[in-house]
Amino acid sequence: MRRGVRRRSPGLLGLAIVHALVTAHGGRMELRSEPGKGCRFRVLSPLLRIET
């Protein structure tokens, strides 16, 4: 890798897309990070009620 050029993880773009989709539908994402153990992401979305 050339000096001064940062390489981004492809996973970051995926998370940005998921976040955009989730928030566009009224949901949210949560992140929990523990040093040495990794990260946990939760996707929370509202329920859709269909009247019959």
Backbone as a chain_set.jsonl record, in Angstrom:
{"seq": "MRRGVRRRSPGLLGLAIVHALVTAHGGRMELRSEPGKGCRFRVLSPLLRIET", "coords": {"N": [[0.85, -1.177, 0.0], [0.48, 2.236, -0.77], [2.172, 4.962, 0.791], [0.371, 7.162, 2.89], [-2.089, 6.64, 1.809], [-5.198, 5.609, 2.657], [-6.811, 2.578, 3.26], [-10.036, 1.412, 3.057], [-12.294, -0.657, 4.868], [-14.378, -3.037, 3.237], [-16.647, -3.736, 4.624], [-17.535, -1.495, 5.972], [-18.887, 0.097, 4.133], [-21.044, -1.552, 3.604], [-22.331, -1.52, 6.125], [-23.078, 1.148, 6.219], [-24.954, 1.235, 4.169], [-26.894, -0.561, 5.133], [-27.633, 0.833, 7.465], [-28.773, 3.146, 6.326], [-31.003, 2.023, 4.998], [-32.416, 0.868, 7.152], [-32.995, 3.111, 8.831], [-34.514, 4.602, 7.034], [-36.843, 3.189, 7.025], [-37.89, 3.627, 9.485], [-36.569, 2.384, 11.573], [-33.799, 1.489, 13.76], [-30.255, 1.227, 14.469], [-28.07, -0.466, 16.704], [-24.959, -0.472, 18.398], [-22.586, -2.424, 20.019], [-19.518, -2.596, 21.506], [-16.713, -4.427, 22.516], [-13.536, -4.258, 23.717], [-11.051, -6.33, 22.366], [-12.858, -8.371, 22.002], [-14.647, -7.8, 19.976], [-17.377, -6.52, 17.923], [-20.905, -6.001, 18.251], [-23.791, -5.762, 16.398], [-27.071, -4.569, 16.358], [-30.165, -4.673, 14.734], [-33.046, -2.884, 14.75], [-36.416, -2.833, 14.051], [-39.589, -1.314, 13.389], [-42.802, -2.797, 14.038], [-45.179, -3.793, 11.612], [-48.493, -3.187, 11.295], [-51.313, -4.682, 9.926], [-54.471, -3.929, 9.027], [-57.439, -5.815, 8.861]], "CA": [[0.0, 0.0, 0.0], [1.256, 3.462, -0.832], [2.163, 5.79, 1.993], [-0.61, 8.235, 2.887], [-3.354, 6.196, 1.232], [-5.92, 4.753, 3.603], [-7.671, 1.576, 2.64], [-11.226, 1.229, 3.88], [-12.873, -1.993, 4.895], [-15.63, -3.117, 2.486], [-17.745, -3.876, 5.573], [-18.037, -0.185, 6.374], [-19.873, 0.513, 3.142], [-22.223, -2.387, 3.849], [-23.023, -1.013, 7.307], [-23.685, 2.428, 5.86], [-26.143, 0.928, 3.37], [-27.886, -1.143, 6.047], [-28.117, 1.921, 8.322], [-29.658, 3.988, 5.522], [-32.252, 1.292, 4.771], [-33.112, 0.698, 8.431], [-33.543, 4.395, 9.274], [-35.538, 5.008, 6.073], [-38.066, 2.459, 7.354], [-38.295, 3.93, 10.856], [-35.86, 1.564, 12.55], [-32.516, 2.005, 14.225], [-29.193, 0.247, 14.696], [-27.312, -0.304, 17.94], [-23.616, -1.046, 18.349], [-21.923, -2.702, 21.292], [-18.144, -2.978, 21.211], [-15.905, -4.824, 23.66], [-12.136, -4.407, 23.291], [-10.538, -7.696, 22.349], [-13.92, -9.336, 21.721], [-15.319, -7.454, 18.725], [-18.562, -5.664, 17.932], [-22.217, -6.61, 18.015], [-24.736, -4.827, 15.822], [-28.482, -4.976, 16.407], [-31.059, -3.919, 13.852], [-34.378, -2.84, 15.342], [-37.367, -2.256, 13.107], [-40.948, -1.288, 13.929], [-43.765, -3.768, 13.509], [-46.181, -3.267, 10.682], [-49.821, -3.763, 11.546], [-52.194, -4.664, 8.764], [-55.872, -4.052, 9.426], [-58.224, -6.651, 7.922]], "C": [[0.89, 1.233, 0.0], [1.118, 4.258, 0.458], [1.133, 6.91, 1.849], [-1.953, 7.866, 2.285], [-4.009, 5.249, 2.216], [-6.815, 3.802, 2.84], [-8.844, 1.329, 3.577], [-11.739, -0.196, 3.772], [-14.162, -2.017, 4.081], [-16.843, -3.244, 3.402], [-18.332, -2.549, 5.995], [-19.078, 0.322, 5.402], [-21.16, -0.274, 3.336], [-23.014, -1.904, 5.049], [-23.703, 0.313, 7.016], [-24.97, 2.209, 5.058], [-27.245, 0.362, 4.256], [-28.478, -0.048, 6.928], [-29.09, 2.808, 7.556], [-31.007, 3.306, 5.302], [-33.081, 1.186, 6.048], [-33.748, 2.012, 8.867], [-34.626, 4.9, 8.32], [-36.877, 4.336, 6.365], [-38.463, 2.623, 8.814], [-37.611, 3.104, 11.927], [-34.59, 2.24, 13.035], [-31.528, 0.859, 14.391], [-28.51, 0.565, 16.004], [-25.979, -1.019, 17.782], [-23.103, -1.247, 19.758], [-20.542, -3.227, 20.952], [-17.418, -3.307, 22.504], [-14.48, -5.037, 23.172], [-11.666, -5.86, 23.412], [-11.579, -8.749, 22.016], [-14.643, -9.053, 20.412], [-16.537, -6.597, 18.955], [-19.818, -6.486, 17.693], [-23.15, -5.514, 17.521], [-26.137, -5.406, 15.94], [-29.272, -4.074, 15.491], [-32.451, -4.027, 14.448], [-35.319, -2.161, 14.351], [-38.768, -2.302, 13.719], [-41.809, -2.379, 13.29], [-44.732, -3.069, 12.584], [-47.496, -3.972, 10.972], [-50.681, -3.611, 10.312], [-53.621, -4.901, 9.265], [-56.606, -4.89, 8.39], [-59.692, -6.377, 8.07]], "O": [[1.918, 1.275, 0.677], [0.082, 4.226, 1.122], [1.041, 7.534, 0.793], [-2.864, 8.692, 2.254], [-3.445, 4.212, 2.565], [-7.491, 4.19, 1.887], [-8.65, 1.065, 4.764], [-11.632, -0.845, 2.731], [-14.976, -1.103, 4.214], [-17.954, -2.897, 3.003], [-19.511, -2.478, 6.344], [-20.066, 0.925, 5.822], [-22.252, 0.288, 3.239], [-24.244, -1.876, 5.005], [-24.796, 0.572, 7.521], [-25.956, 2.921, 5.251], [-28.403, 0.764, 4.14], [-29.693, 0.0, 7.121], [-30.132, 3.183, 8.093], [-32.048, 3.953, 5.411], [-34.295, 1.389, 6.029], [-34.921, 2.032, 9.237], [-35.566, 5.564, 8.759], [-37.928, 4.857, 5.992], [-39.275, 1.854, 9.33], [-38.037, 3.123, 13.082], [-34.344, 3.413, 12.753], [-31.905, -0.311, 14.446], [-28.382, 1.731, 16.376], [-25.889, -2.047, 17.111], [-23.177, -0.344, 20.591], [-20.406, -4.192, 20.199], [-17.498, -2.556, 23.475], [-14.232, -5.889, 22.318], [-11.867, -6.515, 24.434], [-11.23, -9.903, 21.771], [-15.195, -9.968, 19.801], [-16.721, -6.021, 20.027], [-19.794, -7.52, 17.025], [-23.282, -4.465, 18.153], [-26.361, -6.584, 15.659], [-29.075, -2.859, 15.471], [-32.974, -5.127, 14.63], [-35.05, -1.058, 13.875], [-39.093, -3.218, 14.475], [-41.569, -2.813, 12.163], [-45.055, -1.894, 12.763], [-47.592, -5.197, 10.901], [-50.762, -2.532, 9.726], [-53.927, -5.941, 9.848], [-56.423, -4.703, 7.187], [-60.506, -6.979, 7.371]]}, "num_chains": 1, "name": "protein.A"}
